[in-house]
């Protein structure tokens, strides 16, 4: 006899139940005493009986409907048995758990059958939720919240499935499900007999359809969403005000944070439902009014919550949550007003104006310090919208008035003894940075010097003058002393306009009636103007603040190089100009080393100035009109000179006044020995020529490298310096290998090369003999090498 189509599954389930029952019998029978055997007997009998019934059902070929009903009945019997029979109810949990597992397994079987047979889904689902009640009550107390969560979630799923199969639209299904969840959560909150664990399970499950509904608001807005969100608003308000057992501060704070966003969603959805045209011009200002009113009312709300009986800390946490959510809601309203075409700049203007009024009122009446900042930002945005509506399309009229007003308010506040520094810094940053960015990215302009460049450089000069005057008669009481730092920092940033404009000229970003070959001179002149302004500002910054820093002149150094580098051309004027600029920077390298050795300095580190010179040298050499040695030798010699300056002993008083620290920014001061001081310069001298011997073989270059190596060896031998002696010896074989690798006799003349090698050998012999005679041959080579410093 063949089994029905699903009899195999039923048979397997029945046999599994019987097997588990037998295992339970064996496990429980190990308990001593007749009571243990008795309990084990009835529990295992239930298991084996369930397995037998399910197996017989499979052989009888019962339908899924009959099987589902039978499974529900058996699960209900098991739940009632454990819940109502005194002997079972008093049994330990380890004895009741097998029966409860059997009941839940039977419900799982019924659920699977109901989803296979579509007509059974809703009625069987309702029955499953009903049967879960006695099973949950019979479960151990620690497991009951999980049973409640599972049953409640399944009830919502069955409810949504029933609506969907009744041809209700998707948004209505979701919102009605969320509404049912909100009502259930509200009931669980108000009924005090619901334990805290089950109540929290209901709240967690309720949050799921609500969050899904919030996401759908981005795509679909209807009255259904307003209904569900309104009920969630009532639930959140109840959670904020209730004092039921088990409610903690976290849940109350989250509920407070939901109030304003939920109300805003209700307004948006009602506008979409009731208005024929787009509701943005109406709903967004309403949301702005709600946010503004909320910001003004947070202090009375906190006081009211305290009078209602909440702890002071809970009331403060709720107030902060409401304020934060209101600010976020206002920001989202502004974003929607900007991105939605139906809203337009008129709506954005109204929203920003209302939000600014609310923030200012919060600052004035509720003593919220951030309110003035929010109001300033909102009113600035409202001004921009008004200017744009008036036809003004240049950015500076939007930015400069509110920025300068903010800086002026900060100055007046500081003059009266208040904390005006943040306002001044923010105002100057908003005045300078947008114009500088627009200067850098704007399209081609007309005129010799664009008005943005003139304005920024003129602004830098004005800021320098104001800082100078503020240090004198304008600040007799010294209240403006803290404002020098942001003013001079803004002057440094504004000075960058010279470098930016030079780059624009060099890349032909602006139309200028100057030949390309001669463009490097005006570009260099403009860069020098930027350097002068930034340098004066940096020096004044150190004088005003009294804090010396080696980074204060870094902008001035960097402003000098981008324009001339961008002006590099394959003609002689730019090449020689870059070469001269490189020499000026290398003189600065030696000056920095000498000044740092004498005492504290504000000059940039040596590596920064030398790096700027190297960048200029690479740009000048890129035309390939001059050999690399025209640039590499000055670079290496300047670095060697800086190292030599560092090798000179410092005065004892200087060492006492300024303890030496070995840092890369302080090099060469604080370093000792030829390896630390001379190796960078020696490498800069030799490495470019060694590489160029392989890429551009020249007889004079090979001879030059050998001669320089011999000079390094000689200097190292005379002054007992390890770096030049060892590195010079290392260069000799490397250069020989490179020369022979490029096929001597073709690119490099053989006769001059052999004469050079012979001369080098003779010089080495003389040096070795002299060294041997000076040491009298009493010590080995290793000992002599250790004497090198």
CORURPE-V221232 format. One record per backbone hydrogen bond with DSSP energy under -0.5 kcal/mol. NH is the residue of the N-H (numbers start at 1). CO is the residue of the C=O. Records with the same first field share a line. If there is no record, write none. Layout:
BEGIN
NH = CO  CO
END
This chain:
BEGIN
4 = 58
7 = 4
10 = 6
11 = 7
12 = 8
13 = 9
14 = 10
15 = 11
16 = 12
17 = 13
18 = 14
19 = 15
20 = 16
21 = 17
22 = 18
23 = 19
24 = 20
25 = 21
26 = 22
27 = 23
28 = 24
29 = 25
30 = 27
31 = 28
37 = 33
38 = 34
39 = 35
40 = 36
41 = 37
42 = 38
43 = 39
44 = 40
45 = 41
46 = 42
47 = 43
48 = 44
49 = 45
50 = 46
51 = 47
52 = 48
53 = 49
54 = 50
55 = 51
56 = 52
57 = 53
58 = 54
59 = 55
60 = 56
61 = 57  58
62 = 57
67 = 63
68 = 64
69 = 65
70 = 66
71 = 67
72 = 68
73 = 69
74 = 70
75 = 71
76 = 72
77 = 73
78 = 74
79 = 75
80 = 76
81 = 77
82 = 78
83 = 79
84 = 80
85 = 80  81
89 = 85
90 = 86
91 = 88
95 = 92
96 = 92
97 = 93
100 = 96
101 = 97
102 = 98
103 = 99
104 = 100
105 = 101
106 = 102
107 = 103
108 = 104
109 = 105
110 = 106
111 = 107
112 = 108
113 = 109
114 = 110
115 = 111
116 = 112
117 = 113
118 = 116
120 = 117
121 = 117  118
123 = 119
124 = 120
125 = 121
126 = 122
127 = 123
128 = 124
129 = 125
130 = 126
131 = 127
132 = 128
133 = 129  130
134 = 130
135 = 131
136 = 132
137 = 133
138 = 134
139 = 135  136
143 = 140
144 = 140  141
145 = 141
147 = 143
148 = 144
149 = 145
150 = 146
151 = 147
152 = 148
153 = 149
154 = 150
155 = 151
156 = 152
157 = 153
158 = 154
159 = 155
160 = 156
161 = 157
162 = 158
163 = 159
164 = 160
165 = 161
166 = 162  163
167 = 164
168 = 163
173 = 169
174 = 170
175 = 171
176 = 172
177 = 173
178 = 174
179 = 175
180 = 176
181 = 177
182 = 178
183 = 179
184 = 180
185 = 181
186 = 182
187 = 183
188 = 184
189 = 185
190 = 186
191 = 187
192 = 190
194 = 191
195 = 193
199 = 195
200 = 196
201 = 197
202 = 198
203 = 199
204 = 200
205 = 201
206 = 202
207 = 203
208 = 204  205
209 = 205
210 = 206
211 = 207
212 = 208
213 = 209
214 = 210
215 = 211
216 = 212
217 = 213  214
218 = 215
219 = 216
220 = 216
226 = 222
227 = 223
228 = 224
229 = 225
230 = 226
231 = 227
232 = 228
233 = 229
234 = 230
235 = 231
236 = 232
237 = 233
238 = 234
239 = 235
240 = 236
241 = 237
242 = 238
247 = 244
252 = 248
253 = 249
254 = 250
255 = 251
256 = 252
257 = 253
258 = 254  255
259 = 255  256
260 = 256
261 = 257
262 = 258
263 = 259
264 = 260
265 = 261
266 = 262
267 = 263
268 = 264
269 = 265
270 = 266
271 = 267
272 = 268
273 = 269
274 = 270
275 = 271
282 = 279
283 = 279
284 = 280
286 = 282
287 = 283
288 = 284
289 = 285
290 = 286
291 = 287
292 = 288
293 = 289
294 = 290
295 = 291
296 = 292
297 = 293
298 = 294
301 = 297
302 = 298
303 = 299
304 = 300
305 = 301
306 = 302
307 = 303
308 = 304
309 = 306
310 = 305
315 = 311
316 = 312
317 = 313
318 = 314
319 = 315
320 = 316
321 = 317
322 = 318
323 = 319
324 = 320
325 = 321
326 = 322
327 = 323
328 = 324
329 = 325
330 = 326
331 = 327
332 = 328
333 = 329
334 = 330
335 = 331
336 = 332
337 = 333
338 = 334
339 = 335
340 = 336
341 = 339
343 = 340
344 = 340
347 = 343
348 = 344
349 = 345
350 = 346
351 = 347
352 = 348
353 = 349
354 = 350
355 = 351
356 = 352
357 = 353
358 = 354
359 = 355
360 = 356
361 = 357
362 = 358
363 = 359
364 = 360
365 = 361
366 = 361  362
368 = 362
369 = 367
371 = 368
372 = 369
373 = 369
374 = 370
375 = 371
376 = 372
377 = 373
378 = 374
379 = 375
380 = 376
381 = 377
382 = 378
383 = 379
384 = 380
385 = 381
386 = 382
387 = 383
388 = 384
389 = 385
390 = 386
391 = 388
392 = 387
393 = 391
398 = 395
399 = 395
400 = 396
403 = 399
404 = 400
405 = 401
406 = 402
407 = 403
408 = 404
409 = 405
410 = 406
411 = 407
412 = 408
413 = 409
414 = 410
415 = 411
416 = 412
417 = 414
418 = 413
420 = 418
424 = 420
425 = 421
426 = 422
427 = 423
428 = 424
429 = 425
430 = 426
431 = 427
432 = 428
433 = 429
436 = 432
437 = 433
438 = 434
439 = 435
440 = 436
441 = 437
442 = 438
445 = 509
454 = 450
455 = 451
456 = 452
457 = 453
458 = 454
459 = 455
460 = 456
461 = 457
462 = 458
463 = 459
464 = 460
465 = 461
466 = 462
467 = 463
468 = 464
469 = 465
470 = 466
471 = 467
472 = 469
474 = 469
475 = 472
476 = 473
478 = 475
481 = 478
483 = 480
484 = 481
487 = 483
488 = 484
489 = 485
490 = 486
491 = 487
492 = 488
493 = 489
494 = 490
495 = 491
496 = 492  493
497 = 494
498 = 495
499 = 495
500 = 496
501 = 497
502 = 498
503 = 499
504 = 500
505 = 501
506 = 502
507 = 503
508 = 505
509 = 504
510 = 504
511 = 445
512 = 510
514 = 512
518 = 515
519 = 515  516
521 = 518
522 = 518
523 = 519
524 = 520
525 = 521
526 = 522
527 = 523
528 = 524
529 = 525
530 = 526
531 = 527
532 = 528
533 = 529
534 = 530
535 = 531
536 = 532
537 = 533
538 = 534
539 = 535
540 = 536
541 = 537
542 = 538
543 = 539
544 = 540
545 = 541
546 = 542
548 = 546
552 = 549
553 = 602
554 = 551
557 = 553
558 = 554
559 = 555
560 = 556  557
561 = 558
562 = 558
565 = 561
566 = 562
567 = 563
568 = 565
571 = 569
575 = 571
576 = 572
577 = 573
578 = 574
579 = 575
580 = 576
581 = 577
582 = 578
583 = 579
584 = 580
585 = 581
586 = 582
587 = 583
588 = 584
589 = 585
590 = 586
591 = 587
592 = 588
593 = 589
594 = 590
595 = 591
596 = 592
597 = 593
598 = 594
599 = 595
606 = 667
609 = 605
610 = 606
611 = 607
612 = 608
613 = 609
614 = 610
615 = 611
616 = 612
617 = 613
618 = 614
619 = 615
620 = 616
621 = 617
622 = 618
623 = 620
624 = 621
630 = 627
631 = 628
632 = 628
633 = 629
635 = 631
636 = 632
637 = 633
638 = 634
639 = 635
640 = 636
641 = 637
642 = 638
643 = 639
644 = 640
645 = 641
646 = 642
647 = 643
648 = 644  645
655 = 651
656 = 652
657 = 653
658 = 654
663 = 661
666 = 663
667 = 663  664
669 = 666
671 = 668
674 = 789
677 = 673
678 = 674
679 = 674  675
682 = 678
683 = 679
684 = 680
685 = 681
686 = 682
687 = 683
689 = 685
690 = 686
691 = 687
692 = 688
693 = 689
694 = 690  691
695 = 691
696 = 692
702 = 698
703 = 699
704 = 700
705 = 701
706 = 702
707 = 703
708 = 704
709 = 705
710 = 706
711 = 707
712 = 708
713 = 709
714 = 710
715 = 711
716 = 712
717 = 713
718 = 714
719 = 715
720 = 716
721 = 716
722 = 720
725 = 721
726 = 722
727 = 723
728 = 724
729 = 725
730 = 726
731 = 727
732 = 728
733 = 729
734 = 730
735 = 731
736 = 732
737 = 733
738 = 734
739 = 735
740 = 736
741 = 737
742 = 738  739
743 = 740
745 = 748
746 = 743
747 = 743
753 = 749
754 = 750
755 = 751
756 = 752
757 = 753
758 = 754
759 = 755
760 = 756
761 = 757
762 = 758
763 = 759
764 = 760
765 = 761
766 = 762
767 = 763
768 = 764
769 = 765
770 = 766
771 = 767
772 = 768
773 = 769
774 = 770
775 = 771
776 = 772
777 = 772
778 = 775
784 = 780
785 = 781
786 = 782
787 = 783  784
788 = 784  785
789 = 720
END
